[in-house]
Amino acid sequence: MFAIQAKAAGGPEALEWVEVPDPVPGPGELLIDVDYAGLNFIDTYERSGVYDVDYPFIPGREGSGRVIGRGDGVEGWWDGTRVAWGNGAASYAQKVVIPASAAMYVPDDVDMDIAAALPLQGMTAHYLIRSVFPVGSGTKILLTGAAGGVGRLAAQLATHRGATTVGTVGSADKLAFSLATHTIVADDWASVPEQVEKLVGKVDVVYDGIGKDSFDHTITCLRPRGLMCLFGGASGQVPPFDLQRLNKLGSLFVTRPTLADHLGAEQEWRWGELMGHVSTGRLDVLIGKILPLSEAATGHAHIESATSVGKTLFKVD
């Protein structure tokens, strides 16, 4: 089979289209014929050496496809079953092996590109809105990156539950992609608290995926006893800060959650709700770009340019 491989850490040009041996499923694993592989920022961190991986390295944790084989001990996943996954490895390939526990059933009325776009970004949006701070009617939210994959989905999930959302985007040309109740351009993070205050007053929860550049400003948008949820660091990691600031700003709470800690027994519930929203048309999944898998380097350069909107996918032929 063919796959995308990086033989050493480097820029997007390190990604090569190469022939590699077919994977073989072991006990508890499924062999998948891949339709689409999802592109996520963690793929760029691993390719570039920011995160340690063993080279040569095939990126990709997410995708959709059809079951074509099983290892020992696997039951209930028959050949041809449509599945998606967000907890795999080496998904930039024509075939991939994943744990059977990571496979999530894709209903017939959900397109496979949509299914590939949701395992990481959709499940992240779900745990933020449904679990980290259980959003309900009247909740006021500040959400960074509202035109991005997670932000755009989280805004919709929050709206369905009766919340008022203020979303930020990085430039005016991204305003049209946001589905937040209100959207502001955050080209100067110092101006964001005043803009939010004028729109909705103080908010109950901040979902911040930007990190270093935004944190000191977005945290001041919270009401007393509000929650700062830092779920990413697109601009870099937040440096250590004085916990006394939480006292001075109104007895605030801060959390730094990860998707892995919100799956396990909750995976089927989260995925089922997302599939239900897609099937009924309540969730608009924006796929910004679909490229052939052989052009993975172009995709990496695209999302690293900070010009992407929605989800970028690779079509596997």
C-alpha positions in Angstrom: 0.0 0.0 0.0 1.0 3.7 -0.2 1.2 6.1 2.7 2.6 9.5 3.7 5.8 9.2 5.7 8.3 11.5 7.3 11.8 10.0 7.5 13.0 12.8 9.8 11.6 15.8 11.6 11.1 18.9 9.4 8.7 21.2 7.6 5.8 20.1 5.4 8.3 19.1 2.7 9.4 16.2 5.0 6.2 14.4 4.1 6.7 11.8 1.3 4.3 9.5 -0.6 5.9 6.1 -0.3 5.1 2.4 -0.6 5.1 0.6 2.8 4.0 -2.9 3.9 0.3 -3.5 4.6 -0.5 -3.4 8.3 -1.8 -6.6 10.0 -4.4 -6.4 12.8 -3.4 -8.0 16.1 -5.7 -9.1 18.9 -8.5 -6.6 19.6 -7.7 -4.7 16.4 -9.5 -3.8 13.1 -8.0 -3.5 9.7 -9.6 -0.5 7.8 -9.7 0.5 4.2 -9.3 4.3 4.6 -11.7 6.7 2.8 -10.6 10.0 4.4 -7.9 11.0 6.9 -8.4 14.0 9.1 -5.7 16.7 9.4 -5.1 18.1 12.9 -2.5 20.4 14.4 -1.0 17.6 16.5 0.0 16.0 13.1 2.2 19.1 12.4 3.7 19.0 15.9 4.7 15.4 15.4 6.0 15.9 11.9 8.1 18.9 12.9 9.6 17.3 16.1 7.8 19.5 18.6 6.3 16.2 19.9 8.7 13.2 20.1 7.9 10.4 17.7 9.9 7.6 16.2 11.0 8.1 12.6 10.2 7.1 9.9 6.8 8.2 10.9 3.3 7.9 9.3 1.1 10.8 10.8 -2.6 10.8 11.4 -4.8 9.9 14.3 -8.2 10.3 12.7 -10.2 9.1 9.7 -13.1 7.2 8.3 -13.3 4.0 6.2 -14.6 0.5 6.0 -13.7 -2.6 8.0 -11.8 -5.2 5.9 -10.3 -7.4 8.6 -10.2 -8.3 12.3 -7.7 -9.6 14.8 -8.3 -12.3 17.4 -11.0 -11.6 19.9 -12.9 -8.9 17.9 -16.7 -9.4 17.5 -19.4 -7.3 16.0 -17.4 -5.4 13.4 -18.1 -7.1 10.1 -16.5 -6.5 6.7 -17.9 -3.4 5.0 -19.0 -1.7 8.3 -18.6 2.1 8.0 -16.5 3.4 10.9 -14.7 6.5 12.0 -11.9 6.9 14.6 -10.0 9.6 16.4 -7.7 7.5 18.6 -5.7 5.7 15.9 -2.2 6.0 14.5 -0.7 6.1 11.0 -4.0 7.1 9.4 -2.3 8.9 6.4 -2.4 5.6 4.6 -4.5 3.5 2.3 -5.0 1.0 5.1 -4.8 1.4 8.9 -5.0 -0.8 12.0 -7.0 0.7 14.9 -8.1 -0.7 18.3 -11.6 -2.0 17.9 -12.5 0.1 21.0 -11.6 3.2 19.0 -14.0 2.4 16.1 -17.3 4.4 16.0 -20.2 3.4 13.8 -21.1 5.7 11.0 -24.8 5.7 10.0 -25.7 5.2 6.3 -27.1 8.8 6.1 -23.9 10.4 7.2 -21.3 11.0 4.5 -17.8 9.6 5.1 -16.1 13.0 4.7 -18.3 14.4 7.4 -17.6 11.3 9.6 -13.9 11.9 9.2 -14.2 15.5 10.2 -15.8 14.9 13.6 -13.9 12.4 15.8 -11.4 14.9 17.2 -12.9 18.3 16.7 -16.5 17.2 17.1 -15.9 15.2 20.2 -13.8 18.0 21.7 -16.6 20.5 21.1 -19.0 18.1 22.7 -17.1 17.5 25.9 -16.5 21.3 26.2 -20.2 22.2 25.9 -21.7 19.1 27.6 -19.2 18.2 30.3 -16.5 20.8 31.2 -19.2 23.4 31.8 -22.7 22.0 31.2 -24.1 24.8 29.1 -27.8 25.5 29.3 -30.4 28.2 28.6 -29.1 31.7 29.4 -25.4 30.6 29.7 -23.1 33.3 28.3 -19.9 32.0 26.5 -16.7 33.5 25.1 -15.3 31.1 22.5 -12.0 31.8 20.7 -11.4 30.5 17.2 -15.1 30.6 16.2 -14.4 30.0 12.5 -12.2 27.0 13.2 -13.2 23.3 13.4 -13.8 23.1 17.2 -15.0 26.6 17.6 -17.6 26.5 14.9 -19.0 23.2 16.1 -19.0 24.3 19.8 -20.9 27.4 19.0 -23.6 25.4 17.3 -23.9 22.9 20.2 -24.1 25.7 22.7 -26.8 27.5 20.7 -28.9 24.4 20.6 -28.8 24.3 24.4 -29.9 27.9 24.7 -26.6 29.7 25.3 -25.5 33.1 24.0 -22.0 32.9 22.4 -19.4 35.5 21.6 -16.9 34.1 19.2 -13.6 35.5 18.2 -11.9 35.2 14.7 -8.5 36.3 13.7 -9.4 38.4 10.7 -12.4 40.1 9.1 -12.5 37.6 6.2 -13.4 34.8 8.7 -16.4 36.6 10.1 -18.8 34.9 7.6 -17.7 31.4 8.8 -18.6 31.9 12.5 -22.0 30.6 13.8 -21.7 32.3 17.2 -24.4 34.7 18.3 -21.9 37.6 18.1 -18.5 37.5 16.5 -15.7 39.9 17.0 -12.3 40.2 15.2 -9.5 39.6 17.7 -6.6 41.3 15.9 -5.8 43.0 19.3 -6.5 40.8 22.2 -6.3 43.7 24.6 -9.5 45.1 23.1 -11.5 41.9 23.4 -12.7 42.3 27.1 -14.2 45.7 26.3 -15.9 44.4 23.1 -17.4 41.4 25.0 -18.6 43.6 27.9 -20.5 45.8 25.4 -22.1 42.8 23.8 -23.1 40.6 26.7 -21.5 41.8 29.9 -19.4 39.3 31.8 -19.5 35.6 30.7 -20.0 32.4 32.6 -17.3 30.4 30.8 -14.4 31.1 28.4 -13.4 28.3 26.0 -9.9 29.4 24.9 -7.9 27.4 22.4 -5.5 30.2 21.5 -3.4 30.1 24.7 -0.4 32.4 25.2 -1.6 35.4 23.2 -5.2 35.4 24.5 -5.3 34.0 28.0 -4.4 37.2 30.0 -7.2 39.0 28.3 -10.0 36.5 27.9 -9.8 35.5 31.6 -10.8 39.0 32.5 -14.1 38.5 30.7 -15.4 36.1 33.3 -18.1 36.9 36.0 -17.2 36.1 39.6 -16.8 32.3 40.1 -16.7 31.8 36.3 -14.7 29.1 34.6 -11.7 29.6 32.3 -11.3 26.5 30.1 -8.0 26.4 28.3 -8.4 23.6 25.8 -5.5 24.4 23.4 -2.5 26.5 22.6 -2.6 27.6 19.0 -0.4 30.6 19.8 1.8 28.8 22.3 1.5 27.5 25.8 0.4 29.8 28.6 3.3 30.5 31.0 3.0 29.9 34.7 0.8 32.5 36.4 0.1 33.7 39.9 -2.9 31.8 41.3 -3.8 34.9 43.4 -5.1 36.4 40.1 -8.1 34.0 40.4 -8.9 35.5 43.8 -8.6 39.1 42.5 -10.7 38.5 39.4 -13.6 37.0 41.4 -12.8 33.5 42.8 -12.4 32.1 39.3 -11.9 28.5 38.3 -9.4 27.3 35.7 -9.2 23.9 33.9 -6.9 22.5 31.2 -8.9 19.4 29.9 -8.0 16.9 27.3 -10.2 14.8 25.0 -8.7 11.5 26.2 -10.1 12.1 29.7 -13.6 12.6 28.4 -13.9 9.4 26.3 -13.8 5.9 27.6 -17.3 4.9 28.6 -18.6 8.3 27.3 -17.3 7.8 23.7 -20.5 6.1 22.4 -22.8 8.7 24.0 -20.8 11.7 22.6 -20.5 10.1 19.1 -24.2 9.2 19.1 -25.3 12.7 19.9 -23.0 14.2 17.1 -24.3 11.7 14.5 -27.9 12.5 15.6 -27.2 16.2 15.1 -25.7 15.6 11.6 -28.6 13.3 10.6 -31.2 15.8 11.6 -29.4 18.8 10.0 -28.8 20.5 13.3 -25.0 20.5 13.0 -23.3 22.1 10.0 -19.9 20.6 9.5 -17.7 22.9 7.5 -15.0 21.1 5.4 -12.7 23.9 4.2 -10.5 21.8 2.0 -10.2 18.2 0.7 -6.8 17.2 -0.8 -5.5 13.9 -2.2 -3.5 12.2 0.5 -0.4 12.3 -1.8 -0.6 16.2 -1.3 -0.4 16.0 2.5 2.5 18.5 2.5 0.2 21.1 1.0 -2.4 20.5 3.7 0.2 20.9 6.4 1.4 24.2 5.0 -2.2 25.4 4.7 -3.2 24.9 8.3 0.2 26.3 9.5 -0.5 29.5 7.5 -3.4 30.4 9.9 -5.6 31.0 6.8 -7.6 27.8 7.1 -11.3 27.6 8.1 -13.3 24.5 9.0 -11.8 21.1 8.6 -9.0 19.9 6.2 -9.3 16.3 5.0 -7.2 14.0 2.8 -9.0 11.8 0.3 -7.5 8.4 0.1 -7.6 6.6 -3.3 
